[in-house]
Amino acid sequence: MTLTPRLPSARLRRSVLTALLLASTALVATANAANVDNGSLVPPKPDSMKHHGPSSAVGPGVKDEGKKRDPNARMLMEAKQLVYDYDKEIVTAVDGVDIYYDGRALQADRVSYDQKANRVHAYGHVKMTERNGDIVYGDEMDVTDDFRDGFISPLQVETTERTRFAAAKGRRENGEVMVFDRGVYTACEPCRNNPEKPPLWQIKSKRIIWRQDEKTIYYENATFELYGHPIAWLPFFSSPDPSVKRKSGVLGPNLVKSSDVGYGVEVPYFWVLSPTSDLTLAPLFTQKQGVMLKGEYRQQLIDGAYSIRAAGIHQLDSDRFNDKVPAGRTDAGLTIGPGDKDDRWAVSTKGQFDINEKWSWGWDINAVSDKWVRGDYDLWGPRDVATSTLYLTGQGDRSYFELRGYSFYGMTRYDRQDRLPWVAPVLDYNYTLEDPVAGGQLSFDINATNIYRSESDYAHDRTRLQPRPDNALIGAAGTYSRISGDIDWKRRFIDPIGQVWTPFAFARGDLIYTKPDYDSSMPAFLDHEQDVVLRGMAGVGVEYRYPFIARTENATHQIEPIAQLILRPNESSVGKLPNEDAQSLMYDDTTLFSWNKFSGYDRIEGGSRANVGAQYTVTTDSGASASAIVGQSFALFGKNSFRELDPTQIGPDSGLESARSDYVGGVTLVPNENFSVSGHLRLDENSFALRMAEVEGRATFERFQANLVYGRYEKAPLQGYDYVREGVLAGARVFLTKEFYVEGGARYNFERDTFDRTQIGFGLNDIMQCLSFNFTYIRQIDNSADSVSLSQVDNKFLVKLDFRTLGSVGLSTSSKSNVDPDMFGSTTN
């Protein structure tokens, strides 16, 4: 049985509950286990298998308002027999009694109403349903006629949140307080086969006070039991009403352990400031580095919401983070860590606001004291880059506008901040006319970009991460500004025999200003003179398709030859201008019929070209389908843009540099809704040798999920890839029962001939509807961020124990070790 996920703020509890979880040896669990899914190898859980654990809250919740009492309400009574005692003014209802009053319902075998005392006495199989849906059971009940105050014995309460109270006797005071003498509380479902069996966990208390006005439950002299066995004694603690979505209080602790930080415990406190704002303070007490203060503030406004996260520490032993790359490497002596920095911090803030139904603006700002602080203290955000952006967006029925600015903070050991750019502004605008122009569709695109960096960035060996002579200029120092405008038109015709003709035309204009800052390496790649360039491109073409459709007994088949002819002049200014946004070039079946195969605006394909191919699709009556496409591209006349070198050296390794391109193909198989396989490949134009291959498969069934991704990419020495890049990633999760699952995943690197990341784990979801347990082990080779050597292995253990309505407790450990460096090529000859 699956429970609906709840917001983290619905699972608050007081500090004594923390003592319970820490004191119990049976509750050894792990902090930050919720972060396992970041970069996880296994597929995400299907909605039907997700448990009641925490879900991310976008913003603060709203106050839960209860129903108000009706002062004019009348009591209605139904029964098979009514007996009136006029002298004592007592009305007694017998056999199948139902009473309704002000949204409440009372059922019992016998009910007496004392009109003088204004009290109701119920006997035998008493059941009272509250206005909010909570149900109270008992054998005998003595309450006021408005049901606000009274006594019940024995007492059982089932809430709408599927939690349960029980007591030898109980009473209601002022209509808002329930007191349970010798009470028991649990969020577990009773065993269907043996209801008398103790629940998975329960709290037994000398007295439980449920203050519905405060939305808080207080426990006096309580014992926490697991499977009916007491494991911890609590003199006093409290927890929120199960219906509460947000309430101030102490959250479950997170336990951590790492070699540089030592043992640590984080005890968050959630503070509701208002119905639309809250603050979480989470001091992290560490053994070796002192106390890190962490916090998050969230505010929801009428037109949007924003949040601010911050963390800071004055380290007691900063030398533990000051490592050096060992001898035997070309980069020996490179500092890994913040050096002697004692004060370290990280700040991030996000916000998004609606101006109206079409326009919005927001930000995502990240700042850190150094590139290693997130990894050393397992803080939020990615470990390789901290990106900040401010944006304004607009979405129309046929248009889109976006204005952004970016800054980047590199967080790998090879990043140099002065080589990373400031990008502002970046403007994108697209508009498609609603009315046809010359019978076809006319669209406009505008892009404006301004980039500045203080030092030039050159590409080195990108596979082994060992410095070598500069081989490509991937970012020139200085200022680079460009304004680009595109206009394109296309119209489709279908002739009498079913042939599809699509003529098209396009034009492009660029105004470019470039002012590179000279350095000694730049002349080999780029003219370093200040310049203003006006560049243009225009072209016309036609695409031809002739689909042949055949019907067999159980399937429909379609074979479609495709041909495309594009006529245009040569690309101008190649090699004379920086290339900032067109450095990724992937030629496969998805880009075969693209008018411009470059990925960005800084390069635009020139020269006339023909693209040809054929596509086959089959669809069965059962819903299964398969498709395949093959094709090739031909440079007809003019200069082939993919033979022309720009400063990034992009193009000659793409498979398009020859007059006749490599062959490309793609296949997709979808036998049913639970399984799919797709693949793309590129074969050498002469030898048919494999140049590129990608395969992705997914399987999703009720209790089984799996994914497989394989990639192989040929050498690209001009871009710094001297080795074939090849790897495979696979992951699976199996629910052996609805409550128990096992999972695992691995990524194999063929170049290094090893598994560079593996992950295994298991979990118990919704055990008896009230408890979840997750365990994950991750082994990863850290070759980019804070590892001392490329052969360093990071081992992480993550565990989490989650009690529904009470909260969760966790523990994470991290340790690093070195293996044979020759395995990873981290030594030099």
C-alpha positions in Angstrom: 0.0 0.0 0.0 1.4 3.4 -1.0 1.1 6.6 1.0 1.0 10.1 -0.4 4.3 12.0 -0.1 4.2 14.8 2.4 6.1 18.1 2.7 9.1 18.0 5.0 7.5 20.6 7.2 4.7 18.1 8.0 7.2 15.9 9.9 8.5 18.2 12.7 9.2 17.1 16.2 10.7 18.4 19.4 14.3 18.0 20.6 13.5 15.1 22.9 12.5 13.1 19.9 16.0 13.7 18.6 17.3 12.2 21.9 15.1 9.2 21.3 16.6 8.5 17.8 20.1 9.1 18.9 19.8 7.0 22.1 18.4 3.9 20.4 20.9 1.5 19.0 18.2 0.0 16.9 17.8 3.2 15.0 21.2 3.5 13.5 20.6 5.5 10.3 22.1 8.0 8.0 22.2 11.7 7.1 21.9 13.0 3.6 20.5 9.8 2.3 17.9 11.9 0.4 20.8 13.1 -1.8 21.3 9.6 -3.3 19.2 10.4 -6.4 21.6 13.2 -7.4 23.6 11.6 -10.2 22.0 8.2 -9.4 22.7 5.3 -11.7 19.4 3.6 -11.1 16.2 4.8 -12.7 13.7 6.9 -10.7 11.0 5.1 -8.8 7.6 4.9 -10.4 4.8 6.9 -8.7 3.1 3.7 -7.7 6.1 2.6 -5.6 7.0 5.9 -4.0 6.7 6.0 -0.2 5.7 8.6 2.3 9.1 10.1 2.6 9.9 13.8 2.2 9.2 15.6 -1.0 10.7 19.0 -2.0 8.6 22.0 -1.1 8.6 24.8 -3.6 7.6 27.3 -1.0 5.9 27.7 2.4 2.5 26.1 2.8 -0.7 27.7 3.9 -2.5 27.5 7.2 -5.0 24.7 7.6 -8.4 26.2 8.6 -10.9 24.0 10.4 -14.7 24.1 10.2 -16.4 26.5 12.6 -19.2 25.7 14.9 -22.8 26.6 13.8 -24.5 28.4 16.8 -27.9 27.6 15.3 -27.3 23.9 14.8 -30.0 21.5 16.1 -29.6 18.0 17.3 -31.3 15.2 15.3 -31.8 11.8 16.8 -32.9 8.5 15.2 -33.6 5.2 16.8 -35.9 2.2 16.7 -37.3 3.0 20.1 -37.5 6.3 22.1 -38.4 6.4 25.9 -39.4 9.7 27.5 -39.0 10.3 31.3 -40.9 13.5 31.7 -40.2 13.8 35.5 -36.4 13.6 35.1 -36.5 15.1 31.6 -34.4 12.3 30.1 -34.9 11.0 26.6 -33.5 7.5 26.0 -33.0 6.1 22.5 -32.5 2.3 22.2 -31.3 0.1 19.3 -29.5 1.5 16.3 -29.2 5.1 17.6 -27.9 7.8 15.3 -27.5 11.4 16.5 -26.4 14.3 14.2 -25.3 17.6 15.6 -23.3 20.5 14.0 -21.4 18.3 11.6 -20.8 15.5 14.1 -22.4 12.0 14.1 -22.8 9.7 17.1 -23.8 6.0 16.9 -24.4 3.7 19.8 -26.6 0.8 21.1 -28.2 3.1 23.7 -28.2 6.9 24.2 -29.7 8.9 27.1 -30.1 12.7 26.8 -30.4 14.5 30.1 -32.1 17.8 29.2 -31.5 19.3 32.7 -27.8 18.6 32.8 -27.4 19.1 29.1 -25.4 15.8 28.8 -25.4 12.9 26.5 -24.7 9.3 27.8 -23.9 6.7 25.2 -23.4 3.0 25.8 -22.3 0.0 23.7 -20.4 0.2 20.4 -20.0 3.9 20.6 -18.8 5.6 17.5 -18.5 9.4 17.0 -17.4 11.0 13.7 -15.9 14.4 14.0 -16.5 17.3 11.6 -13.0 16.8 10.1 -13.5 13.0 9.6 -11.7 11.7 12.7 -13.5 8.8 14.3 -13.7 8.1 18.1 -14.6 4.7 19.4 -15.5 3.6 22.9 -17.8 1.4 25.1 -19.1 4.3 27.2 -19.3 8.0 26.5 -20.4 10.9 28.7 -20.3 14.2 26.9 -22.1 17.6 26.9 -24.9 18.0 24.5 -22.7 20.0 22.1 -20.1 17.2 22.2 -17.4 19.7 23.3 -16.5 18.1 26.7 -16.8 14.7 28.2 -15.4 11.3 29.1 -14.9 8.2 27.0 -13.7 4.7 28.1 -12.0 2.8 26.7 -11.0 5.2 24.0 -9.8 4.7 20.4 -9.3 7.5 17.8 -8.6 7.0 14.1 -7.7 10.2 12.3 -8.0 11.1 8.6 -4.2 11.0 8.4 -4.4 7.2 9.2 -2.9 7.7 12.7 -4.3 6.0 15.8 -4.7 6.8 19.5 -5.8 4.4 22.2 -6.3 4.7 26.0 -7.9 3.0 28.9 -9.9 6.2 29.3 -9.9 9.7 27.9 -11.7 13.0 28.0 -12.3 16.1 25.9 -11.9 19.6 27.3 -13.1 22.8 25.8 -13.7 21.0 22.6 -10.1 21.4 21.6 -8.1 19.3 24.0 -8.1 15.5 24.2 -6.4 13.7 27.1 -5.5 10.0 26.9 -4.7 8.3 30.2 -2.2 5.4 29.7 -2.3 6.3 26.0 -0.8 4.8 22.9 0.0 6.5 19.6 1.1 5.0 16.3 0.9 5.8 12.5 1.0 2.1 11.6 -1.8 0.1 10.1 -3.0 -2.8 12.4 -2.2 -6.3 11.2 -5.2 -7.6 9.3 -4.7 -11.2 10.3 -4.0 -10.4 13.9 -5.3 -7.0 15.0 -4.1 -7.7 18.6 -0.5 -7.9 17.4 1.6 -4.8 18.4 2.2 -2.4 15.5 5.7 -1.9 14.0 6.3 1.1 16.2 4.2 2.8 18.8 4.6 5.3 21.6 3.2 4.4 25.0 2.7 7.2 27.5 1.4 7.7 31.0 -0.6 10.6 29.5 -1.0 11.9 26.0 -2.4 15.4 25.6 -3.6 16.3 22.1 -4.1 20.0 21.9 -6.0 20.6 18.7 -5.9 24.3 19.2 -2.1 24.2 19.1 -1.9 21.4 16.6 0.5 19.6 19.0 0.6 16.3 20.7 2.4 16.1 24.1 3.7 12.9 25.7 4.5 12.5 29.4 6.7 9.6 30.7 6.7 7.9 27.3 8.3 4.8 25.9 9.1 4.2 22.3 8.5 0.6 21.2 9.6 -1.3 18.1 7.7 -4.6 17.4 6.3 -4.4 20.9 9.7 -4.1 22.6 10.7 -0.8 24.4 13.9 0.7 23.0 13.9 4.2 24.5 12.4 6.1 27.4 11.4 9.7 27.0 10.3 11.7 30.1 8.6 14.3 27.9 8.4 15.2 24.2 6.0 16.5 21.7 5.1 16.0 18.0 2.9 17.9 15.6 -0.7 17.1 14.9 -0.6 14.6 12.0 -2.7 17.1 9.9 -0.2 19.9 10.3 1.7 20.9 7.2 4.0 23.4 8.7 4.9 23.8 12.4 8.0 25.1 14.2 10.1 22.4 15.8 13.3 20.3 15.7 13.7 18.1 12.6 15.4 14.7 12.6 19.2 14.7 13.0 21.6 13.9 10.3 24.8 12.1 11.3 27.9 12.5 9.1 31.5 11.1 9.0 34.4 11.9 6.7 38.2 11.8 7.1 38.6 15.6 7.0 35.6 16.6 9.1 35.4 13.7 11.4 32.2 12.7 13.1 29.4 15.2 12.9 25.7 15.7 13.7 23.3 18.2 12.1 20.2 19.1 14.1 17.9 21.3 12.0 15.2 23.5 13.5 12.2 24.6 11.4 10.7 27.9 12.3 7.4 29.1 10.9 7.7 32.8 10.7 4.3 33.5 9.0 1.7 31.7 6.9 3.9 32.5 3.8 7.5 32.3 5.2 9.7 30.0 7.2 13.3 29.6 8.3 15.3 26.4 8.8 18.5 26.6 11.0 20.7 23.6 10.8 24.0 23.8 12.8 26.4 21.1 11.9 28.6 20.1 14.9 31.8 18.4 13.7 34.6 16.7 15.5 37.6 18.2 13.7 36.4 21.5 12.2 34.0 23.0 14.7 30.5 24.2 14.0 29.2 25.0 10.5 26.1 27.2 10.6 23.6 26.4 7.8 20.2 27.9 7.1 17.5 28.4 4.6 14.8 31.1 4.4 11.7 30.7 2.2 9.2 33.4 1.4 6.1 33.0 -0.8 4.5 36.2 -2.2 1.4 36.9 -4.2 3.2 36.8 -7.5 6.0 34.3 -6.8 8.5 32.9 -4.2 12.1 33.1 -3.3 14.6 31.2 -1.1 18.0 31.9 0.4 20.5 29.2 1.5 23.7 30.0 3.4 26.4 28.0 5.2 29.6 29.1 6.9 32.3 27.8 9.2 35.5 29.0 10.9 37.6 25.8 10.6 39.6 24.6 13.5 42.1 22.6 11.4 42.2 24.0 7.8 45.5 22.1 7.0 43.5 18.9 6.5 42.1 20.3 3.3 45.4 21.5 1.9 46.7 18.6 -0.3 49.1 18.4 -3.2 49.1 16.3 -6.3 51.9 13.7 -5.6 55.1 13.2 -7.6 55.0 11.2 -10.8 52.5 13.4 -12.6 53.1 16.3 -14.9 50.9 18.4 -12.7 52.7 17.3 -9.5 52.5 20.0 -6.8 49.1 21.3 -7.9 47.2 22.4 -4.8 44.0 20.5 -4.1 41.9 22.3 -1.5 41.5 25.8 -0.1 45.0 26.1 1.3 45.2 27.8 4.6 41.7 29.4 4.3 40.0 29.2 7.7 36.7 30.9 6.9 34.7 29.0 4.3 31.1 29.6 3.2 28.5 29.1 0.5 25.4 31.1 -0.5 22.7 30.5 -3.0 19.3 32.1 -3.7 16.5 31.3 -6.1 13.5 33.3 -7.0 10.7 33.4 -9.6 8.0 35.9 -10.0 5.1 36.4 -12.4 4.6 39.8 -13.9 1.5 38.7 -15.6 0.2 35.5 -17.3 2.8 35.8 -20.0 5.9 37.4 -18.4 8.0 36.3 -15.5 11.4 37.1 -14.1 13.8 35.5 -11.6 17.3 34.6 -10.5 19.5 31.7 -9.5 22.6 33.0 -7.8 25.4 30.9 -6.3 28.5 32.0 -4.5 31.2 30.0 -2.7 34.3 30.9 -0.8 36.3 28.3 -2.7 35.7 25.5 -5.3 36.0 22.7 -2.8 33.6 23.8 0.0 30.5 22.1 -1.4 32.3 18.7 -1.7 34.1 18.9 1.7 30.9 19.6 3.6 28.4 17.9 1.3 26.4 21.1 0.6 23.7 21.6 -1.9 24.3 22.0 -5.7 26.6 20.4 -8.3 30.3 19.8 -7.5 31.7 20.9 -10.9 30.3 24.4 -11.5 28.4 27.2 -9.6 26.3 29.1 -12.2 24.5 32.3 -11.5 21.8 33.8 -13.7 19.3 36.6 -13.8 16.5 36.3 -16.3 13.3 37.8 -17.8 11.1 35.5 -20.0 7.9 36.0 -22.0 5.7 33.4 -23.6 3.1 34.2 -26.3 0.9 32.0 -28.4 3.4 32.1 -31.2 6.4 33.9 -29.7 9.1 33.5 -27.0 11.4 36.1 -25.4 14.3 35.5 -23.0 16.8 37.9 -21.6 19.6 36.5 -19.3 22.9 37.2 -17.8 25.4 34.5 -16.6 28.5 34.2 -14.4 30.3 30.9 -13.8 32.5 29.7 -11.0 34.6 26.7 -11.9 34.9 24.1 -9.2 37.2 21.4 -10.7 40.9 21.5 -9.9 41.8 22.6 -13.4 39.4 25.5 -13.6 40.9 29.0 -13.5 38.4 31.6 -12.6 40.0 34.3 -14.8 39.4 32.0 -17.8 35.7 31.7 -17.2 33.5 34.3 -18.9 30.9 36.8 -17.9 28.0 36.5 -20.3 25.5 39.4 -20.3 23.2 40.1 -21.8 22.0 37.1 -23.8 18.8 37.8 -25.7 16.7 35.3 -27.6 13.5 36.1 -29.4 11.4 33.9 -31.7 8.2 34.8 -33.5 6.2 32.8 -36.0 3.5 34.6 -38.0 0.0 33.4 -37.6 -1.1 34.2 -41.1 0.6 32.4 -44.0 3.0 34.4 -46.2 3.0 33.3 -49.8 1.1 30.3 -48.6 3.9 29.2 -46.2 5.1 29.7 -42.6 7.4 32.6 -41.8 9.5 32.8 -38.6 11.9 35.2 -37.1 14.8 34.7 -34.6 16.9 37.2 -32.9 19.9 36.5 -30.7 22.3 39.0 -29.0 25.2 37.9 -26.9 28.0 39.7 -25.1 30.9 37.9 -23.5 34.0 39.0 -21.5 36.8 37.0 -20.0 40.1 38.3 -18.6 42.3 35.3 -19.7 42.2 33.1 -22.7 41.1 29.5 -22.3 43.0 26.8 -24.3 42.0 23.2 -24.7 44.4 20.5 -23.6 44.1 16.7 -23.4 40.4 16.4 -22.3 40.6 12.6 -21.7 43.6 12.1 -19.4 43.4 15.5 -17.8 47.1 15.9 -18.2 48.4 19.3 -19.5 49.9 19.4 -23.0 50.6 22.2 -25.5 47.6 24.3 -26.4 45.7 22.8 -29.3 42.5 24.9 -29.5 41.3 28.3 -28.3 38.0 27.6 -26.7 37.6 31.1 -25.2 39.5 34.3 -26.2 40.3 36.9 -23.6 38.7 40.3 -24.1 35.3 41.3 -25.3 33.1 39.6 -27.9 29.6 40.9 -28.9 27.3 39.6 -31.6 23.7 40.5 -32.8 22.2 37.9 -35.1 18.9 37.9 -37.0 17.3 35.0 -38.8 14.3 34.8 -41.0 13.1 31.5 -42.6 10.1 30.5 -44.7 8.8 27.1 -45.8 5.7 25.7 -47.5 4.6 22.2 -48.1 3.0 20.9 -51.3 1.5 17.4 -51.9 1.1 16.5 -55.6 -1.6 14.2 -57.1 0.5 11.1 -56.7 1.4 11.7 -53.0 4.9 13.2 -53.3 5.6 15.8 -50.7 7.6 18.9 -51.8 8.7 21.5 -49.2 10.5 24.5 -50.7 12.2 26.8 -48.1 14.3 29.9 -47.9 16.3 31.6 -45.2 18.5 34.6 -44.5 20.8 35.4 -41.7 22.7 38.6 -40.7 25.3 39.1 -37.9 26.9 42.2 -36.6 30.0 41.2 -34.6 32.4 43.3 -32.5 35.5 41.5 -31.2 38.4 42.9 -29.2 40.7 40.0 -28.1 43.4 40.6 -25.4 46.7 39.5 -26.9 48.8 36.7 -25.5 51.7 34.7 -27.0 49.6 31.7 -27.9 46.7 33.5 -29.6 48.3 34.2 -33.1 48.2 30.5 -33.8 44.4 30.5 -33.6 43.0 33.9 -33.9 43.7 37.4 -35.2 44.0 39.5 -32.1 43.1 42.8 -33.7 40.0 44.7 -32.7 37.4 44.5 -35.4 33.8 45.1 -36.4 32.4 42.5 -38.8 29.1 42.4 -40.8 28.4 38.8 -41.8 25.5 37.4 -43.8 24.2 34.2 -45.2 21.2 33.4 -47.4 20.0 30.2 -49.0 17.1 28.4 -50.8 16.3 24.8 -50.9 13.7 22.1 -51.3 13.0 18.9 -49.5 11.4 15.9 -51.2 9.6 13.0 -49.6 7.6 10.2 -51.2 5.9 8.0 -48.6 4.9 4.5 -49.7 2.3 2.9 -47.3 1.4 -0.8 -47.3 -1.0 -2.7 -45.1 -0.3 -6.3 -44.1 -2.5 -8.6 -41.9 -1.4 -7.1 -38.6 0.6 -4.0 -39.3 1.0 -0.8 -41.3 4.3 -0.2 -43.1 5.7 3.1 -44.5 8.8 3.5 -46.6 9.8 7.1 -47.3 12.8 8.2 -49.4 14.0 11.7 -48.4 16.1 14.1 -50.4 17.1 17.7 -49.5 19.0 20.2 -51.7 20.3 23.5 -50.2 21.9 26.2 -52.3 23.9 29.0 -50.5 27.2 30.9 -50.7 30.3 30.1 -48.8 30.7 30.8 -45.1 32.7 34.0 -44.5 35.2 35.1 -41.8 36.0 31.5 -40.7 39.0 31.5 -38.4 38.9 35.2 -38.1 36.3 35.3 -35.3 36.0 33.6 -31.9 33.6 30.7 -31.6 31.9 30.7 -28.2 28.6 28.9 -28.7 29.1 26.4 -31.6 31.8 24.2 -30.1 29.5 21.1 -29.9 29.0 19.4 -33.3 27.3 16.0 -33.3 26.5 14.6 -36.8 24.0 11.8 -36.7 20.6 10.9 -38.1 18.9 13.6 -35.9 20.9 16.4 -37.6 21.1 14.9 -41.1 18.4 17.2 -42.6 19.2 20.3 -40.5 19.7 23.4 -42.6 22.6 24.5 -40.3 24.3 21.6 -38.5 26.4 23.8 -36.2 24.9 24.0 -32.7 25.2 27.8 -32.1 25.2 31.2 -33.8 29.0 31.8 -34.0 29.2 29.4 -37.0 26.8 29.0 -39.8 27.0 26.3 -42.4 28.0 27.5 -45.9 28.4 25.9 -49.3 25.7 24.0 -51.2 24.8 20.6 -50.0 22.6 17.6 -50.6 21.2 15.4 -47.8 19.7 12.1 -48.8 18.2 9.2 -46.8 15.4 6.8 -46.4 13.1 6.0 -43.5 11.1 2.9 -42.6 8.3 2.7 -40.0 6.1 -0.2 -39.0 3.2 0.0 -36.6 1.3 -3.1 -35.5 -2.3 -3.4 -34.5 -1.2 -4.2 -31.0 0.5 -0.8 -30.6 4.1 -1.9 -31.2 6.2 0.2 -33.5 9.7 0.3 -35.0 11.5 2.8 -37.2 14.8 3.1 -38.9 16.5 5.8 -40.9 19.8 5.9 -42.9 21.4 8.6 -44.9 24.4 10.6 -46.1 25.3 14.2 -46.8 27.2 15.5 -49.9 29.0 18.8 -50.3 28.2 19.8 -53.8 30.1 23.0 -54.6 31.5 26.0 -52.7 33.6 25.7 -49.6 32.8 22.9 -47.2 32.4 24.7 -43.8 33.3 21.5 -41.9 36.8 21.6 -43.5 37.4 25.2 -42.5 39.2 25.6 -39.1 38.0 28.1 -36.5 39.9 28.8 -33.2 38.2 25.8 -31.5 39.2 23.4 -34.3 35.7 22.2 -34.7 34.6 20.4 -37.9 37.3 18.2 -39.3 36.6 15.3 -37.0 32.8 15.5 -37.5 32.3 13.1 -40.4 31.2 16.0 -42.6 34.6 17.3 -43.7 34.8 15.2 -46.9 32.8 15.8 -50.1 30.9 12.6 -49.2 30.1 12.4 -45.5 30.1 9.4 -43.2 26.9 7.2 -43.2 24.5 7.9 -40.3 21.6 5.8 -39.1 19.1 5.5 -36.3 16.8 2.8 -35.0 13.9 3.0 -32.5 12.0 -0.1 -31.2 8.9 0.2 -29.0 7.4 -3.3 -28.7 5.0 -2.2 -25.9 4.5 0.6 -23.4 6.9 -0.9 -20.9 10.0 -1.3 -23.1 11.9 0.9 -25.6 15.3 0.8 -27.4 16.9 3.5 -29.5 20.3 3.8 -31.2 22.3 6.1 -33.4 25.5 5.3 -35.3 28.0 6.8 -37.7 30.1 4.7 -40.1 33.2 5.7 -42.0 32.4 6.7 -45.6 35.0 4.3 -47.1 35.7 1.5 -44.6 32.4 1.5 -42.8 34.4 1.5 -39.5 32.4 2.6 -36.5 32.9 6.3 -35.7 30.1 6.9 -33.3 27.5 4.9 -31.6 24.8 5.6 -29.0 22.4 3.0 -27.6 19.7 3.6 -25.0 17.3 1.1 -23.6 14.6 1.4 -20.9 12.2 -1.0 -19.3 9.5 -0.1 -16.9 7.1 -2.6 -15.4 5.1 -2.6 -12.2 7.9 -3.9 -10.1 10.9 -3.7 -12.3 12.8 -0.8 -13.9 16.1 -0.8 -15.8 18.1 1.5 -18.1 21.1 0.9 -20.3 23.1 3.6 -22.1 26.1 2.9 -24.3 28.3 5.5 -26.0 31.4 5.3 -28.2 33.0 8.4 -29.9 36.0 8.4 -32.2 39.2 10.3 -31.5 39.1 14.1 -32.1 42.7 15.2 -31.6 42.1 18.7 -32.7 39.6 19.2 -29.9 41.9 17.5 -27.4 40.4 14.0 -27.4 43.4 11.8 -28.2 41.6 8.6 -27.2 38.4 6.8 -28.1 35.8 7.7 -25.6 33.7 4.7 -24.8 31.5 3.7 -21.8 28.4 1.9 -20.7 26.0 2.7 -17.9 23.4 0.3 -16.6 21.0 0.4 -13.6 18.0 -1.5 -12.3 15.6 -1.5 -9.5 13.4 -4.5 -8.6 10.6 -4.5 -6.1 10.6 -8.0 -4.7 7.5 -7.1 -2.8 5.5 -3.8 -2.7 7.6 -3.0 0.4 11.1 -4.3 -0.4 13.3 -3.4 -3.3 16.9 -3.9 -4.3 18.8 -1.7 -6.8 22.1 -1.4 -8.4 24.0 0.4 -11.2 27.4 0.7 -12.7 29.3 2.8 -15.2 32.2 1.2 -17.1 34.9 3.2 -18.7 36.6 1.3 -21.6 39.5 3.7 -21.9 40.5 3.1 -18.2 39.2 -0.5 -18.3 37.4 -0.2 -15.0 34.1 0.6 -13.4 34.5 4.3 -12.5 31.1 4.4 -10.6 29.1 1.7 -9.0 26.0 1.9 -6.8 24.1 -0.7 -4.9 21.3 -0.4 -2.4 18.1 -1.7 -1.0 15.1 -0.3 0.8 11.9 -1.1 2.7 9.0 1.2 1.7 5.9 1.7 3.8 6.4 -1.2 6.2 2.9 -1.5 7.7 2.2 2.0 6.3 4.4 3.8 8.7 8.2 3.2 8.3 10.7 3.3 5.5 14.4 2.3 5.4 16.9 3.0 2.6 20.5 2.0 2.3 22.9 3.0 -0.6 26.6 2.4 -1.2 28.4 4.4 -3.9 31.9 3.8 -5.1 33.2 6.5 -7.5 36.5 7.5 -9.0 36.9 11.2 -8.4 38.9 12.6 -11.3 37.7 16.2 -11.6 37.1 18.0 -8.4 38.8 17.6 -5.1 40.7 14.3 -5.4 44.5 14.4 -4.9 45.2 11.9 -7.7 43.2 10.7 -10.6 43.1 7.2 -9.1 41.4 8.3 -5.9 38.2 6.4 -5.1 35.4 7.9 -3.0 33.4 5.4 -1.0 30.0 6.6 0.4 27.5 4.8 2.6 24.1 6.5 2.9 21.3 5.2 5.2 17.9 6.7 6.1 15.2 5.7 8.5 11.8 7.4 8.2 9.0 7.2 10.7 5.7 8.5 9.3 4.4 11.6 11.1 7.4 11.7 13.5 10.3 12.3 11.0 13.5 10.7 9.8 17.1 10.2 11.0 20.1 9.5 8.8 23.8 8.9 8.6 26.4 9.3 5.8 30.0 8.3 5.7 32.6 9.2 3.1 36.1 7.8 2.8 38.7 8.1 0.0 41.4 5.6 -1.0 43.9 5.2 -3.8 44.3 2.3 -6.1 46.8 1.4 -8.8 47.5 4.7 -10.6 48.6 3.0 -13.8 45.1 1.6 -14.1 43.9 5.1 -14.9 46.9 6.5 -16.7 47.6 9.1 -14.0 51.3 8.7 -14.2 53.6 9.9 -17.0 56.3 8.1 -18.9 
